[in-house]
Amino acid sequence: MEQLSSPTAALENPEMTGVENRSERTFSDLDAYLFHEGTHYDVYRKLGAHLAEEPGRPGVRFAVYAPKARSVRVITSSTGWDESAGAMEPSPSGVWETFVPGVAAGDSYRYIVEGADGVRRYKADPYAFFAERRPANASRVFALGGYAWSDEAYREQQSNADVLERPMAIYEVHLGSWRKDYESDPADGFLTYRELARQLAEHVRAMGYTHVELIGICEYPFDGSWGYQVTGYYAPTSRYGSPDDFRYFVDYLHQAGIGVILDWVPAHFPKDEHGLADFDGTPLFEYADPLRSEFKLWGTKAFDHGKPEVKSFFISNALYWLNEFHVDALRVDAVYAMLCNNFERSEWRPNAYGGAENLESFEFFRHLSSIVRERSKGYLIAEDMSPISKVTATPEEGGLGLRLKWNMGWMFDLLRYMGTSVEGRHADHEDLVHSLDYAFNENFVLEFSHDEVSPGKGSLLSRLPGPDLDRFGALKTLYTFQFTHPGKKLLFMGQDFGVIDDWDYNESLDWSLTERPGHRDVRDTVRALLELYKSHPALSSDSMDPATFEWVSRNDSSRSTVAFLRKNPWNLDGALLVVCNFSPNAIGDYTVGCPRPGLYERIFTTYDQLPGEGGSSVAPLTAERWECDDRPWRLNYGLRPYESVIFSVPAA
């Protein structure tokens, strides 16, 4: 396909378009130039289905990119799916267009694409704003304009520049299984976006989370993929309502002071016939190279981020969610798979320098993050366990520009440690403390996500050894370590009250557990930790600053305890002393070094919520002049089984 050398050249040479009636085309020469340069950042406003009036007749103008197609037609529900109508006209840019009168908002449509291989395929629109509810898979016409937002106060306070200095405690949610109502939806029990907005905001505010992160919002056909095999990148899933219903959801949560993060999947896509695969009979979105075209682990196609048109598709898509839907951030799925050509591949293609790095994806992320920072209030979060460094450094600093990164090494090490038998745990002590050796290399999120409780893995509670009393105690200390460890926080739904079983996307959470003492205790402990985390800057203003953490006792492997200080970077004012006992054994005369003399108030213990066992109301402890942990002062007290304690350090 011949590329235009510049937008000016195209505008000065109308013959280059090859279109007889150029005034009727909406995808202009400038649009084509930007699209093929990978810099059309609002291409969704030109491609797809848009309500129009031509000339004086209401209808819809359709535009789709299919450069190698032999022919393209659009068929609609309003014309009875008449396959003899809706012929589309091509242009040298590879975009096919037509205007169909009488089509209205809400009507369904498909493209019939006769590919370069001669095969006719019925395709959904890659740029559709709305889709039929599965198992139907046609696109639907939807007008983006018209929603009246009410979250101005929230938005005015938001800035992607200061997100690192604010508390962030994320509640990860799969809307279809958070809570169900089979009376209103007998087939699936799905609540609507509007119902979910009210109920979810109530729970999130009662617990004290700052954000929700949503799994599976971009339209997808197979429930069992949880939304990670997307066919409609511009369409909020119709399982729970319309695009404006989803806007209401975001709007409502923002008015409640709750941020919204969207899971985003730019690495791969499914092979469903109506989706993006072989869209025009050729690998249009995916790699043509057989060593790079698929992820066999997932049975999916791999996006080719070196193609300018794919860059335009995704950068525009990121801005679409951040600006049109006011989403606060995009959590980028499968970053490792994007950055490394050898990810889960026995055979792979080296880059031009012989390495495994996917250089096109590196450039894509730098481009994407720069535009997101420049043109929105939003930011990007990496789900990444690759060996690549500087993922959260800016492009100007030689990084990729994502704002935050999941600390998957911390999660794997800690769960391995916690799953070890109590008798053998001392040998694995390094798994508990190793994360602090690299905690400030990136801007990390400490996550216990849906992946940790997916089918077959069990819940966090069920994976802990010992009787129920020990497991509840261990879970509370696990969460205490998470909420006092440097980094932002994330819990998957149900983990905050100790669900018993692993997650089933077909079933609602068992909310009745919150009425049982042990589970209620876990919930109340998490709520208390959330309040402490948000109210003590020493726990939240820590990104990339090692001065905010200081070991007091790192190597007490025989008793499975750790102790450390959390503080602001310049002095001990407002500092906290944290002690965690990862053992079912009581330590009657536990001593820990402390940095100052004076009274240490016990502001939290994991026993607080147990009837008759609370510890935060007891008298403060007085530091003794006695060398301990290489410090001149110490505290001496009894530490109960699986107890975690937080003390406030006295002012100077």
Secondary structure, DSSP 8 states (H G I E B T S, - for coil): ----S-HHHHHH-GGGG--S-GGG-SS-HHHHHHHHHT--TTGGGTSEEEEEESSS-EEEEEEEE-TT-SEEEEEEGGGTT-TTS-B-B--TTSEEEEEEET--TT-EEEEEEE-TTS-EEEE--TT-SEE--TT---EE----TT-----HHHHHT--TTSGGGS--EEEEEEHHHHS--TTT-TTT----HHHHHHHHHHHHHHHT-SEEEEES-EE-S-GGGTT-S-SEEEEE-TTS--HHHHHHHHHHHHHTT-EEEEEE--SEE---TTSSTTTTSS-SSB-SSTTTSEETTTTEEEB-TTSHHHHHHHHHHHHIIIIIS---EEEETTHHHHHBTTTT-SS----TTSSSB-HHHHHHHHHHHHHHHHH-S-EEEE----S---SSS-GGGTS---SEEE-HHHHHHHHHHHHS-GGGGGGGHHHHHGGGGTTTSS-EEEEE-GGGGSTTS--TTTTS-S-HHHHHHHHHHHHHHHHHSSSEEEEETTGGGT-SS---TTS---GGGGGSHHHHHHHHHHHHHHHHHHH-HHHHS-TT-GGGEEEEE---TTTTEEEEEE--SS-STT-EEEEEE-SSS-EEEEEEEESS-SEEEEEEETTTTSTTT--TTS--EE-EEEEETTEEEEEEEEE-TT-EEEEE----
